[in-house]
Amino acid sequence: WKLTLPDTSEEEITCEFVFRDTKTLANKILSSNTLITDKPTLTTSSNNTSDESGLYKSTDTNTGEPTYYFRGNVENNYVSFAGQTWRIVRINEDGTICMVMANGINSNANIVFNSSYNNYSYMYYTNSQVKSTLESWYQTNIGSKSDLASKVASGNYYCEQAKAKYGDGATSGSATMTTYASYAPDFKCSSDGNNKGVVNASVGLLSYDEVVYAGGYYGKSNNSYYLYNNTYFWTMSPAGFSGSYATVWFVYTAGSINFHYVRNAYVVRPVIILTADTLATGSGTSSDPFVIE
């Protein structure tokens, strides 16, 4: 809509109005948060910086379109869906909503990422045992229920690209990885030298980059950001090959990012993507979470 002054002797002034349907979850999020324009500190955890907690914007995406992500100790990104509590991670570039379950599947059971470990290929999610465990959980709890499954977007929303490695000596087959201390996170994903990258699925795990944007960092304790839940939990991002063991990034019980061998067992917190037209009620707090309609 445009409103133009009728007096042509005056300089023309045009006003543009944007109308949002505030019942969609994406627009409820944008309408109820003041966007933080300061650049986040992505070389340490937010616990060790003066970064403000809240909603940020990044155009470091594949398309260059913005993604809006939560960072720090936010308290208005709770969602109730499929009988579980979830935390919103971000609004994707296409308006879909990425969210992670507040707890792990099977009552926070520790689950092995991969019992095979003596090759770099086992650090990839699509080559892992945890993938089949997670997909089985999803099918039982969401996928087999049409009213729930219709709310979930399936597509190229997950990333297993080998990007950040734990140390200079770590190898990764034909993939080029950067040691974490020199690595700059982003929301981009593409095929790496091992032809691994974008994962097309209905369920997945967080990436290393998403955890850093949320407020985590390697070796830095942080119990003041929304992903912290006092458990060890897997990401789907490779951390490199030690020469004997494939490794994957995970979040430590203190809230810091760390890496470990894939044969270890940690909690699995599923990530799902809600469709862009998802409607919701509520305010997003723990006592009044967004409830998907």
C-alpha positions as a printed NumPy array, in Angstrom:
array([[  0.   ,   0.   ,   0.   ],
       [  1.26 ,   3.508,  -0.808],
       [  0.124,   6.952,   0.272],
       [  1.383,   9.874,  -1.851],
       [  0.903,  13.564,  -1.103],
       [ -1.391,  15.149,  -3.754],
       [  0.366,  18.558,  -3.924],
       [  2.796,  18.153,  -6.813],
       [  4.591,  21.366,  -5.798],
       [  5.909,  19.55 ,  -2.76 ],
       [  8.457,  16.774,  -2.691],
       [  6.744,  13.446,  -3.105],
       [  6.649,  11.344,   0.035],
       [  5.735,   7.691,  -0.17 ],
       [  4.721,   5.63 ,   2.844],
       [  4.797,   1.843,   2.656],
       [  2.757,  -0.274,   5.034],
       [  3.438,  -3.934,   5.811],
       [  0.58 ,  -6.003,   7.19 ],
       [  1.34 ,  -9.287,   8.943],
       [ -1.001, -12.094,   9.894],
       [  0.165, -12.378,  13.497],
       [ -1.442, -15.799,  13.913],
       [  1.282, -17.517,  11.893],
       [  4.1  , -18.622,  14.16 ],
       [  6.786, -16.845,  12.122],
       [  4.959, -13.529,  12.273],
       [  4.129, -13.925,  15.962],
       [  7.861, -14.299,  16.59 ],
       [  8.776, -11.264,  14.494],
       [  6.005,  -9.16 ,  15.989],
       [  6.82 ,  -9.967,  19.619],
       [ 10.593,  -9.467,  19.466],
       [ 12.685,  -6.363,  18.945],
       [ 15.381,  -7.303,  16.453],
       [ 18.903,  -6.97 ,  17.86 ],
       [ 21.088,  -5.225,  15.287],
       [ 24.458,  -5.563,  17.069],
       [ 26.789,  -8.204,  15.674],
       [ 27.076, -11.243,  17.965],
       [ 30.432, -12.384,  19.322],
       [ 30.93 , -15.769,  17.69 ],
       [ 34.443, -16.545,  18.938],
       [ 33.396, -17.222,  22.549],
       [ 30.214, -18.322,  24.252],
       [ 27.655, -15.638,  25.006],
       [ 28.262, -16.375,  28.681],
       [ 31.64 , -14.66 ,  28.308],
       [ 30.495, -11.65 ,  26.299],
       [ 28.111,  -8.755,  26.713],
       [ 25.915,  -9.999,  23.852],
       [ 22.259,  -9.247,  24.392],
       [ 19.867, -12.19 ,  24.503],
       [ 17.103, -12.195,  21.925],
       [ 16.347, -12.366,  18.206],
       [ 19.091, -11.648,  15.654],
       [ 19.197, -11.561,  11.866],
       [ 21.762, -13.057,   9.491],
       [ 22.047, -13.052,   5.708],
       [ 24.958, -15.525,   5.749],
       [ 22.69 , -18.075,   4.085],
       [ 22.736, -19.986,   0.821],
       [ 20.236, -17.618,  -0.789],
       [ 21.318, -14.385,   0.872],
       [ 17.791, -14.061,   2.254],
       [ 17.637, -13.41 ,   6.015],
       [ 17.244, -15.996,   8.731],
       [ 16.135, -14.81 ,  12.175],
       [ 17.705, -16.733,  15.046],
       [ 17.525, -16.751,  18.826],
       [ 20.691, -16.26 ,  20.864],
       [ 21.396, -16.316,  24.574],
       [ 19.099, -16.753,  27.542],
       [ 15.804, -16.18 ,  25.749],
       [ 12.545, -17.071,  27.484],
       [  9.938, -16.617,  24.745],
       [ 10.796, -19.394,  22.266],
       [  8.91 , -22.311,  23.844],
       [  6.607, -24.436,  21.691],
       [  4.231, -27.232,  22.654],
       [  3.935, -29.791,  19.853],
       [  3.385, -33.562,  19.606],
       [  3.215, -33.888,  23.376],
       [  6.69 , -32.4  ,  23.808],
       [  8.257, -29.058,  24.663],
       [ 10.467, -27.537,  21.97 ],
       [ 12.675, -24.433,  21.676],
       [ 12.622, -22.34 ,  18.508],
       [ 16.087, -22.031,  16.962],
       [ 15.328, -19.783,  14.001],
       [ 13.023, -18.717,  11.222],
       [ 14.532, -20.101,   8.02 ],
       [ 14.914, -18.044,   4.875],
       [ 11.681, -19.46 ,   3.441],
       [  9.63 , -18.677,   6.556],
       [  9.658, -22.202,   7.967],
       [ 10.454, -22.625,  11.673],
       [ 13.409, -24.663,  12.928],
       [ 13.006, -25.971,  16.471],
       [ 14.795, -28.441,  18.746],
       [ 13.211, -30.618,  21.4  ],
       [ 13.948, -29.4  ,  24.925],
       [ 14.898, -32.925,  26.02 ],
       [ 16.197, -36.034,  24.317],
       [ 14.262, -38.926,  22.855],
       [ 13.536, -42.025,  24.929],
       [ 13.666, -40.118,  28.236],
       [ 17.103, -38.611,  27.565],
       [ 18.633, -42.018,  26.846],
       [ 22.29 , -42.052,  25.767],
       [ 22.511, -43.284,  22.176],
       [ 25.616, -44.305,  20.22 ],
       [ 26.272, -42.133,  17.172],
       [ 28.068, -44.948,  15.333],
       [ 29.608, -48.234,  16.437],
       [ 31.82 , -48.121,  13.309],
       [ 34.52 , -45.5  ,  13.735],
       [ 37.814, -46.369,  11.985],
       [ 37.212, -44.267,   8.856],
       [ 36.405, -40.585,   8.341],
       [ 33.145, -41.545,   6.594],
       [ 31.614, -42.605,   9.929],
       [ 31.614, -39.008,  11.187],
       [ 28.714, -38.238,   8.828],
       [ 25.136, -38.381,  10.058],
       [ 23.83 , -40.148,   6.931],
       [ 26.324, -42.97 ,   7.577],
       [ 25.389, -43.248,  11.251],
       [ 23.279, -45.5  ,  13.436],
       [ 21.779, -42.516,  15.225],
       [ 20.027, -41.522,  12.006],
       [ 17.912, -44.676,  11.909],
       [ 17.175, -44.408,  15.65 ],
       [ 16.013, -40.805,  15.268],
       [ 13.921, -41.485,  12.173],
       [ 12.234, -44.42 ,  13.902],
       [ 11.351, -42.168,  16.844],
       [  9.993, -39.524,  14.461],
       [  7.831, -41.999,  12.559],
       [  6.31 , -43.37 ,  15.754],
       [  5.655, -40.02 ,  17.42 ],
       [  4.97 , -37.642,  14.511],
       [  5.247, -39.145,  11.037],
       [  2.534, -41.767,  11.547],
       [  0.049, -39.149,  12.779],
       [ -1.315, -37.175,   9.842],
       [ -2.45 , -34.186,  11.898],
       [  1.095, -33.725,  13.22 ],
       [  3.044, -34.74 ,  10.112],
       [  1.136, -32.168,   8.023],
       [  2.731, -29.403,  10.115],
       [  6.276, -30.588,   9.419],
       [  8.213, -29.476,   6.347],
       [ 10.46 , -32.014,   4.66 ],
       [ 13.358, -30.922,   2.5  ],
       [ 16.915, -29.615,   2.404],
       [ 16.897, -28.154,   5.907],
       [ 19.681, -30.124,   7.623],
       [ 23.442, -29.927,   7.205],
       [ 26.145, -32.546,   7.765],
       [ 28.84 , -30.736,   5.779],
       [ 32.345, -31.159,   7.253],
       [ 33.261, -27.552,   8.099],
       [ 34.897, -27.016,  11.514],
       [ 37.433, -29.502,  12.902],
       [ 38.718, -29.965,  16.435],
       [ 42.432, -29.525,  15.674],
       [ 44.998, -28.87 ,  12.969],
       [ 45.981, -32.547,  12.857],
       [ 42.465, -33.839,  12.192],
       [ 41.851, -35.173,   8.689],
       [ 38.628, -35.428,   6.699],
       [ 39.16 , -37.368,   3.496],
       [ 38.691, -34.985,   0.552],
       [ 36.717, -32.401,   2.543],
       [ 38.332, -29.08 ,   3.456],
       [ 37.821, -28.263,   7.145],
       [ 38.964, -25.266,   9.22 ],
       [ 40.202, -25.607,  12.784],
       [ 37.492, -24.279,  15.109],
       [ 39.608, -21.359,  16.433],
       [ 39.85 , -19.921,  12.895],
       [ 36.408, -20.965,  11.744],
       [ 33.694, -18.372,  11.091],
       [ 30.219, -19.92 ,  11.427],
       [ 27.426, -19.287,   8.947],
       [ 24.067, -20.692,   7.92 ],
       [ 25.296, -21.898,   4.54 ],
       [ 25.457, -25.534,   3.518],
       [ 26.792, -27.24 ,   0.416],
       [ 28.451, -30.495,  -0.616],
       [ 31.986, -30.883,   0.702],
       [ 34.856, -32.775,  -0.924],
       [ 33.375, -36.068,   0.251],
       [ 30.065, -35.222,  -1.469],
       [ 28.327, -34.778,   1.875],
       [ 26.396, -31.694,   2.902],
       [ 22.684, -30.975,   2.646],
       [ 20.439, -33.64 ,   4.159],
       [ 16.882, -33.895,   2.844],
       [ 14.744, -35.188,   5.69 ],
       [ 11.783, -34.61 ,   8.003],
       [ 13.901, -34.782,  11.16 ],
       [ 17.534, -34.158,  12.01 ],
       [ 19.912, -32.663,  14.56 ],
       [ 21.406, -29.234,  15.185],
       [ 24.573, -28.236,  13.37 ],
       [ 27.755, -26.928,  14.997],
       [ 27.027, -23.506,  13.467],
       [ 23.524, -23.33 ,  14.925],
       [ 24.858, -24.07 ,  18.412],
       [ 27.504, -21.321,  18.105],
       [ 24.893, -18.809,  16.937],
       [ 22.69 , -19.818,  19.884],
       [ 25.504, -19.092,  22.358],
       [ 27.712, -22.183,  22.628],
       [ 31.424, -22.415,  21.924],
       [ 34.201, -24.993,  22.141],
       [ 35.486, -25.433,  25.702],
       [ 33.468, -22.5  ,  27.103],
       [ 30.966, -23.382,  29.818],
       [ 27.614, -21.672,  29.424],
       [ 24.472, -22.415,  31.4  ],
       [ 22.853, -19.128,  30.34 ],
       [ 21.584, -19.907,  26.853],
       [ 18.42 , -21.63 ,  25.779],
       [ 20.047, -24.834,  24.468],
       [ 21.538, -25.644,  27.86 ],
       [ 19.757, -28.578,  29.498],
       [ 22.483, -30.189,  31.645],
       [ 22.974, -33.168,  29.303],
       [ 25.493, -34.288,  26.717],
       [ 23.773, -34.17 ,  23.313],
       [ 24.878, -34.832,  19.744],
       [ 24.986, -32.432,  16.814],
       [ 25.101, -33.729,  13.239],
       [ 28.354, -31.914,  12.384],
       [ 31.59 , -33.857,  11.791],
       [ 34.602, -32.803,  13.881],
       [ 37.296, -34.622,  11.909],
       [ 39.159, -37.946,  11.837],
       [ 41.926, -38.596,  14.364],
       [ 43.679, -41.288,  12.343],
       [ 41.906, -44.019,  14.29 ],
       [ 38.527, -42.603,  15.237],
       [ 35.827, -40.569,  13.506],
       [ 34.637, -37.7  ,  15.716],
       [ 31.51 , -35.543,  15.911],
       [ 30.715, -32.29 ,  17.71 ],
       [ 28.425, -32.5  ,  20.729],
       [ 27.281, -30.174,  23.504],
       [ 28.762, -30.943,  26.909],
       [ 26.799, -31.029,  30.149],
       [ 28.24 , -27.595,  31.059],
       [ 26.783, -26.105,  27.859],
       [ 30.091, -25.958,  25.997],
       [ 30.728, -27.488,  22.587],
       [ 33.168, -30.393,  22.498],
       [ 34.007, -33.359,  20.291],
       [ 34.224, -37.062,  20.87 ],
       [ 34.443, -40.42 ,  19.173],
       [ 31.297, -41.576,  17.382],
       [ 31.227, -44.805,  19.396],
       [ 30.269, -42.777,  22.473],
       [ 26.633, -42.538,  23.584],
       [ 24.963, -39.173,  24.202],
       [ 21.45 , -37.73 ,  24.247],
       [ 19.652, -37.171,  20.921],
       [ 17.56 , -33.993,  20.684],
       [ 15.515, -34.052,  17.463],
       [ 15.143, -31.008,  15.251],
       [ 12.075, -30.534,  13.057],
       [ 10.957, -27.798,  10.677],
       [  7.42 , -26.432,  10.901],
       [  5.773, -25.226,   7.685],
       [  5.69 , -21.495,   6.972],
       [  1.895, -21.328,   7.26 ],
       [  1.826, -22.929,  10.721],
       [ -0.631, -21.162,  13.031],
       [ -0.118, -20.868,  16.765],
       [ -1.587, -19.457,  19.934],
       [  0.25 , -18.429,  23.086],
       [  3.108, -16.049,  23.838],
       [  6.075, -18.431,  23.74 ],
       [  6.952, -18.407,  27.443],
       [  7.434, -21.586,  29.475],
       [  4.09 , -21.003,  31.226],
       [  2.312, -19.977,  27.997],
       [  4.13 , -21.713,  25.135],
       [  3.213, -21.386,  21.493],
       [  0.652, -24.111,  20.814],
       [  0.471, -25.292,  17.226],
       [ -3.03 , -25.227,  15.766]])
